[in-house]
Amino acid sequence: MSNIPAARYPKTVKLKDGTEVLVRLMDQEDQDRLLEFFRGIPEAERVFLREDLTRREAIEARLRALERGRLLALVAEVDDRIVGDATLQRRPTHWLRHVAEVHVVVDAAHRRVGLAHNLLYELFDLARDEGIETLLAEMMSEQQAAIRLFERLGFKGEAFFRGLVKDLRGKKHDLVIMTRDLTAKRRFW
């Protein structure tokens, strides 16, 4: 991946509460700050992450994927502290090369002020630049706020699998799969 116009980042985004957030591409120097960010997410919410990003090995694997071009990632910063993380990951198979999976995690203190929306809009544009036609989002059914956010941004529910996934504690949950067609003429922002 990477057809990102050099002038696009970093950029400052103003949130609904007036906070100015710096949005930029993630880089190899972010390892310690990413660990701090994910360790600051309440444990009750971290159990819903696909992997334990409080472990240095998980962050290192993510940065290797970034280096190999398999992952495109943005961070949002306030006062040099990461407060948001957004990723776009291509599917590895040839028949899904036009599809990328999106993930967004936002610090609790910066929710409900438009940060997740802004990060997703950025991912939409980056995906288009990369020739991605379809975005895929997977989450557990208990993540109702995330499901509503994705629905507001044009994602549609595609599948529901009972008890298919396990959280970081090993408890089973229902999996919700949503997609968003980026080739449609209608824009949501």
N, C-alpha and C positions, 0 to 999 in steps of 0.2 A: 504494500500500500504506500502510496503517498504522492498525490498530486496537489498537495495543499499549497495554495498561493502564499509565498513567503510573507507578504504584507498583512495577512489576515490576523496573525497572533504575534505578540500578546495584544489583548484588547481589554478595555474597561467597560463593564456593564453596570448600570445603575439599577438596583432592585427597588421594589415597591416601597420599602421603608427608607429609601434614600441611601442605603449602604452601597458603596462602590466596591465592586469585586473585579479583580484581575483574572481574566480567563486566558490560559496559555496552554501550549502543548506540554504534556508530561515529558520529563527527561530523566536520564539516569541519576541525576543529582537529587531526585525527589525521594529516594528510598526511605530515609529516616523520617521525613515529614509525612510520607504516606503511612508508615507504621503508626506514627503519633495520631494521625487522622482516624485510621480505622480502629485503633485502640480506644479512641474517644467516643465511638458510636456505642450507645447503650447495649449491653450484652443481650437484652431481650430482643433487640433488633438485629444484632450481628448474627444470631442463629439463622436468620433468613438469607444470609449471603451464601453464594454457591461454594465459596471456599473460605478458609479461615485466614483473612488478610491481616490478622494481627501477628501472624508468623512471618519472620524475615524471609524464610524460604519461599513463601507464597508471593511476596512482593518481588523477590529476585526473579522468580519465574515469569511474573508479569512484565518486568523490565526486559527480560530476554525476548519475550514475544514482541514487545515494542521495538526492540533492536532489529529483530528479524522481519519486521513489517507485517506481522500477523495481527497486530493490535494497534489501534489508533486511540490515543487517550488524551483527555483534557483534564486540567485541574483548575479549580477556582480558589483564589487566595484573597484573604483579608489580612492586612498587616503581616505579610509574609507567612501566614498560617494557612494550610490547606483546609478549606471548608466544603469542598465539593469535588467529586471524582466522576468522570463520565467516560465510558469506553465504547468503542465500536470494534467488534471482532468479526472478521470474515469467517465464514464456514470453510472448513478445509477441503471439502470434496468438490470435484469439478462440476457436478450437477447443481451445486448450491453456491457457486462462485459469485452470483449476483445478490446474495443474501448476506446480511451482517447482523449480528446480535448486539443489542444495546443494553448498557447497564448504567444506572445513575445512583449515586449515594451522596446525600447531603447531610452535613452536620445539623443536629437538632436545632441549634440556635439560628440557623439560616433557612429554615423551612417556612413555607407559606408566604414567601415574599418574592417568588418568581425565579429563584436560582435554578431549581430543577428544570423548569420550563426553558430558561435561557440555555442551559447546558444541552437539553434535548434539541433545541432549534439549531444549535451549533453542530451537533452530531448529524442532523438532517442534511445540512449544507455540506459537511465533510463527506458524508456518504454519497451524495450526488456527485461531488468532485471525483470520488473514487469509482464511479460507475455502478454503485450499489442501487438496485431497483427495489428491494424489499428489506424492511427492518423487522427483526424478530425480537420479542421480549418474552422472557419466561420468568414467572414469579409464583409464589405460593398463594393459595386462595385467601389466606389471612391478610395478605398485604393489600387491603382494600383501598387505602389512599393511593398507592402506586397504580393500582388497576384503574381507578378513576382518572388519575393524571394521564395515563396512556390513552384512555378512551377519549378524553378531551382533545388530545393531540392527533386524533384520527386513527388510532390503532383499533383493530377489531379482534374480538375473541375468536380464536380458531379451534382450540382444543382444550379439553378439561380431562385430566387423568387423576382418578381417585387414588390417593395413597401412594403415588409413584415416587415421590422424592423424600429424602430425609434431611432434616436440618442439621446444624453442626453438633447438636446433642444426640442425634440419632432418632429423633421422633419423626414419624411419617406425616406427610402433608399432601394435599391435593396440588397438582401442578396446573397452572393456567398458561396457555401459550397465546400470544397476541401478535398480529402482524400489522405493518403499515406499508402500503404501496406508495413508493416515492415517484412513480411514473405518472400518477394521476395529475391532471391539470390543476385541480383544486389545491390551494395552499392554505395552511392554517395559521400563518404568521405574517 
